[in-house]
Amino acid sequence: MAGSPSNDDATAVILAASSSQLGVLLLLAANTINLGADLGAMGEALRLLIGGPAHLYVVAFAVGCVLLEIFSRYARYVEILKWTTLSLLSYVATALVVDVPWREVAYHTFVPSFIWQKDYIVTIVAVLGTTITPYCFFWQSSQEAEDERIDSAAHPLLEAPEEASAEIGRIRLDTYLGMGLSNLISLFIIVTTAATLHVHGITDIQSSAQAAEALRPIAGVFTFAVFAAGIIGIGLLAVPVLAGSAAYALGEALGWTTGLGRQPLKAKAFYATIAVATVVGILINFVDIDPIKALFWAAVLNGVVAVPLMVVIMIMAMQERVMGKFTLPRPLWAMGWLSTAVMAVAVAIMFATW
């Protein structure tokens, strides 16, 4: 019947699917740029630590990441990725050994200011794009599905609703801890660069390796080495996640067989996407592109892409035909739409200031 709830739901699903296809293409572009910039940062950081050709290191890191992602056993590869997160602590160590006015940091952290300027607003969108980053939407959900698929004792929650409380609780804890840790690390990175580079007038940084090198005379060899090693460690974590989330997003949009737990020949298009995205990331480092600007604008693009994807997620999360009994409770529904609105307003203001 025209105007019935079922027709309205179908229209919402169709609109969401159309928006998601555009979002997947933008996500693929942003992830590839981000991946290339990360590879470049890793190559330059290793050159600073041991010398040698940075471009050779870029290729070596890329090939190593792709081989591990395609040919290593899934459970083993997940363990490797989990351990690489320890490299994030290098940024905490760096902040703790430099001179930081922590009282001032605390005040401006909880009492922020706002400047109605284009660059300031664009930076806000970039920060939001790296906080509520679109590739995490695909990566976390895809990994949950992957874990359920390869674990013979696990069941889809729609088929085993009695397991929902424990599983959703685990996912909630994982998300809170992950987001909390990532934002805390981001704060330490900001504090370190502000307390060292910015106060010494070093504001035109064109690569993360240049930032590490600039720390050497200011904060000492130890701080420089820890910061440079952190660049490599976080790159080893980021590159496979960026390539993998792009492949999951594209594969699910096009109906491919996807999954890092599958044999390469059983998910050829999925693994080919990982390889091609990484190759393009390598090539980015052989053209005249400022890697810091590439990372920055990839973050801005992520902020823009996040808006339609969040709308899609919110619409789908309230569809009983999709979620069954697990549609969003009202508090999460309200928080989700509030977050979506904040992202949309930030992006709209950015375009308005242009």
C-alpha positions as a printed Julia matrix, in Angstrom:
354×3 Matrix{Float64}:
  0.0     0.0    0.0
  1.23    3.46  -0.84
  2.56    5.31   2.16
  2.69    2.15   4.28
  5.56    1.75   6.77
  7.03   -1.09   4.71
  7.28    1.09   1.61
  8.81    3.89   3.64
 11.35    1.46   5.02
 12.18    0.21   1.52
 12.68    3.77   0.26
 14.98    4.52   3.18
 17.01    1.39   2.47
 17.33    2.26  -1.24
 18.46    5.82  -0.45
 20.91    4.49   2.09
 22.33    2.01  -0.41
 22.82    4.74  -3.05
 24.59    7.0   -0.57
 26.76    4.13   0.63
 28.04    3.42  -2.9
 29.3     6.98  -3.25
 30.75    6.76   0.24
 32.64    3.57  -0.67
 34.29    5.26  -3.67
 35.33    8.26  -1.58
 36.54    5.93   1.17
 38.66    4.01  -1.34
 40.3     7.24  -2.51
 40.92    8.54   1.02
 42.31    5.22   2.25
 44.69    4.91  -0.7
 46.05    8.43  -0.2
 46.38    7.8    3.52
 48.09    4.48   2.88
 50.62    6.07   0.52
 51.43    8.83   2.98
 51.91    6.29   5.78
 54.28    4.22   3.64
 56.28    7.35   2.84
 56.47    8.28   6.52
 57.69    4.79   7.44
 60.37    4.84   4.74
 61.64    8.26   5.8
 61.61    7.32   9.49
 63.69    4.2    8.86
 66.11    6.23   6.74
 66.6     8.61   9.64
 67.27    5.73  12.03
 69.64    3.59   9.96
 70.34    5.52   6.75
 69.81    4.19   3.22
 67.25    4.86   0.46
 63.78    5.78   1.73
 62.04    4.69  -1.49
 63.49    1.18  -1.15
 62.11    0.99   2.38
 58.7     2.16   1.14
 58.56   -0.74  -1.32
 59.83   -3.22   1.29
 57.26   -2.16   3.88
 54.46   -2.31   1.31
 55.43   -5.74   0.01
 55.81   -7.08   3.54
 52.39   -5.8    4.61
 50.66   -7.21   1.52
 52.31  -10.64   1.85
 51.34  -10.89   5.51
 47.78   -9.75   4.8
 47.26  -12.19   1.94
 49.22  -15.28   2.95
 49.44  -15.34   6.76
 46.93  -17.26   8.86
 44.11  -14.94   9.92
 44.34  -15.57  13.69
 48.11  -15.07  13.61
 47.79  -11.87  11.6
 45.27  -10.41  14.05
 47.71  -11.09  16.89
 50.45   -9.24  14.99
 48.19   -6.22  14.48
 47.24   -6.19  18.18
 50.87   -6.16  19.3
 51.78   -3.33  16.92
 49.4    -1.09  18.86
 52.05   -0.96  21.59
 54.03    1.34  19.28
 51.47    4.03  20.14
 53.02    4.27  23.59
 56.11    5.81  22.0
 54.14    9.05  21.61
 53.25    8.99  25.31
 56.92    8.48  26.19
 57.9    11.38  23.94
 55.45   13.74  25.63
 56.62   12.74  29.09
 60.29   13.52  28.46
 59.84   17.0   26.98
 58.96   20.17  28.87
 55.15   20.48  28.77
 53.05   23.09  30.67
 50.5    20.5   31.75
 48.29   22.96  33.65
 47.86   25.04  30.5
 47.26   21.89  28.47
 44.52   20.77  30.87
 42.8    24.16  30.77
 42.7    24.41  26.97
 41.69   20.76  26.65
 38.51   21.27  28.68
 37.91   24.95  27.82
 38.39   25.05  24.05
 38.2    28.19  21.94
 36.68   28.64  18.49
 37.99   30.82  15.68
 35.78   31.58  12.7
 38.5    31.11  10.1
 38.67   28.8    7.12
 41.88   27.01   8.1
 40.67   26.5   11.66
 37.35   25.0   10.54
 39.01   22.79   7.92
 41.3    21.48  10.65
 38.28   20.67  12.83
 36.82   18.61   9.98
 40.17   16.86   9.57
 40.3    16.03  13.29
 36.74   14.71  13.17
 37.66   12.72  10.05
 40.46   10.96  11.93
 38.32   10.41  15.04
 35.07    9.12  13.55
 36.99    7.78  10.59
 34.96    5.96   7.92
 37.32    3.03   7.41
 36.74    1.97  11.02
 33.04    1.51  10.24
 33.95   -1.16   7.7
 36.97   -2.61   9.48
 35.34   -3.28  12.87
 32.1    -4.66  11.46
 33.94   -6.8    8.91
 36.28   -8.21  11.55
 33.34   -9.08  13.79
 31.74  -10.95  10.89
 35.09  -12.59  10.06
 35.6   -13.77  13.64
 32.09  -15.22  13.69
 32.63  -16.97  10.35
 35.86  -18.76  11.27
 34.8   -19.67  14.84
 32.72  -22.84  14.72
 31.34  -22.13  18.2
 30.08  -18.66  17.28
 26.64  -17.91  15.84
 25.0   -14.93  14.11
 23.11  -13.03  16.8
 19.93  -13.08  14.73
 20.04  -16.88  15.06
 21.26  -16.94  18.68
 19.8   -13.86  20.43
 20.61  -15.35  23.84
 24.3   -14.62  23.11
 23.61  -10.96  22.31
 24.11   -9.5   25.78
 27.65  -10.86  26.19
 28.72  -10.18  22.61
 27.35   -6.63  22.43
 28.91   -5.91  25.81
 32.29   -7.09  24.49
 31.94   -4.96  21.36
 30.93   -1.94  23.43
 33.97   -2.33  25.72
 36.27   -2.84  22.72
 34.91    0.31  21.07
 35.14    2.48  24.19
 38.69    1.34  24.96
 39.81    1.7   21.35
 38.35    5.16  20.87
 39.6     6.3   24.27
 43.13    5.08  23.6
 43.3     6.55  20.09
 42.11    9.96  21.27
 44.51    9.91  24.22
 47.42    9.12  21.87
 46.3    11.92  19.54
 46.34   14.31  22.48
 49.92   13.29  23.37
 51.02   13.82  19.75
 49.47   17.3   19.7
 51.02   18.17  23.06
 54.47   16.95  21.99
 54.55   18.89  18.74
 53.14   22.02  20.39
 55.65   21.92  23.26
 58.66   21.29  21.02
 58.27   22.28  17.39
 55.67   25.03  17.65
 57.28   26.93  20.52
 60.53   26.97  18.54
 58.8    28.43  15.48
 58.9    25.19  13.44
 55.45   25.19  11.84
 56.1    24.26   8.19
 56.48   20.49   8.48
 56.25   18.58   5.19
 56.72   15.04   6.48
 56.45   13.15   9.74
 60.11   12.21   9.36
 60.94   15.92   9.19
 59.04   16.35  12.45
 61.09   13.56  14.02
 64.34   15.08  12.72
 63.38   18.5   14.07
 62.92   16.96  17.52
 66.57   15.8   17.64
 68.21   19.15  18.54
 65.23   20.26  20.66
 64.36   17.2   22.73
 67.43   14.98  22.33
 68.42   11.84  20.46
 66.28    9.53  22.62
 63.07   11.45  21.95
 63.9    11.62  18.24
 64.53    7.86  18.05
 61.38    6.95  19.99
 59.24    9.25  17.84
 60.74    7.86  14.61
 60.26    4.27  15.78
 56.65    5.13  16.63
 56.08    6.29  13.06
 57.2     2.88  11.78
 55.17    0.95  14.35
 51.93    2.8   13.76
 52.46    2.52  10.0
 52.74   -1.26  10.27
 49.36   -1.17  11.99
 47.72    1.41   9.72
 48.72    0.17   6.25
 47.01   -3.26   6.41
 43.94   -1.77   8.12
 43.59    0.93   5.44
 44.01   -1.53   2.58
 41.85   -4.18   4.22
 38.97   -1.86   5.12
 38.95   -0.48   1.56
 38.77   -4.03   0.18
 35.99   -4.98   2.6
 33.98   -1.88   1.71
 34.35   -2.33  -2.05
 33.84   -6.08  -1.91
 30.68   -5.87   0.17
 29.29   -3.11  -2.08
 29.9    -5.24  -5.19
 28.9    -8.57  -3.66
 32.35  -10.17  -3.74
 33.53  -12.96  -1.48
 35.51  -11.14   1.22
 37.54  -12.04   4.27
 41.13  -12.15   5.46
 40.42  -15.63   6.8
 39.77  -16.97   3.28
 42.33  -18.53   0.98
 43.62  -16.09  -1.68
 42.15  -18.06  -4.59
 38.72  -18.06  -2.93
 38.59  -14.26  -2.61
 40.67  -13.13  -5.57
 38.96   -9.77  -6.16
 39.13   -8.93  -2.45
 42.85   -9.62  -2.18
 43.51   -7.98  -5.54
 41.96   -4.78  -4.17
 44.36   -4.9   -1.21
 47.31   -5.37  -3.56
 46.25   -2.64  -6.02
 45.55   -0.11  -3.25
 49.0    -0.78  -1.8
 50.69   -0.46  -5.2
 48.98    2.89  -5.77
 50.15    3.88  -2.3
 53.72    3.07  -3.34
 53.4     5.13  -6.53
 52.19    8.14  -4.56
 55.67    8.29  -3.04
 57.33    8.54  -6.45
 55.47   11.68  -7.51
 55.84   15.2   -6.16
 53.22   15.11  -3.41
 53.68   16.62   0.04
 52.95   13.63   2.36
 51.8    15.77   5.29
 49.36   17.65   3.06
 48.23   14.32   1.61
 47.5    13.0    5.1
 45.75   16.21   6.08
 43.48   16.33   3.06
 42.79   12.61   3.32
 41.58   13.34   6.86
 39.38   16.17   5.55
 37.99   13.83   2.9
 37.3    11.25   5.61
 35.36   13.9    7.52
 33.24   14.63   4.46
 32.74   10.92   3.65
 31.73   10.16   7.24
 28.54   12.23   6.99
 26.64   10.16   4.36
 28.01    6.93   5.82
 26.78    7.88   9.29
 23.36    8.71   7.85
 23.31    5.28   6.17
 24.34    3.54   9.38
 21.69    5.36  11.42
 18.95    4.55   8.92
 19.93    0.9    8.63
 20.37    0.51  12.39
 16.67    1.32  12.88
 15.4    -1.11  10.21
 13.9    -4.26  11.75
 14.28   -6.08   8.43
 18.04   -5.54   8.76
 18.61   -5.6   12.52
 15.83   -7.88  13.72
 15.5    -7.44  17.48
 18.71   -5.44  17.65
 17.6    -2.04  16.45
 19.23    0.83  18.31
 17.9     1.69  21.78
 16.73    5.29  22.06
 19.79    6.65  23.93
 22.16    5.33  21.24
 19.75    6.47  18.52
 19.82   10.01  19.94
 23.6    10.02  20.39
 24.1     8.64  16.89
 21.99   11.3   15.21
 23.57   14.02  17.38
 27.04   12.9   16.27
 25.89   12.78  12.66
 24.45   16.3   12.95
 27.68   17.67  14.45
 29.72   16.14  11.64
 27.3    17.47   9.02
 27.3    20.99  10.49
 31.11   21.06  10.63
 31.36   20.0    6.99
 28.66   22.49   5.93
 30.44   25.35   7.71
 33.71   24.33   6.05
 32.18   24.52   2.59
 30.39   27.77   3.48
 33.68   29.43   4.49
 35.16   28.47   1.13
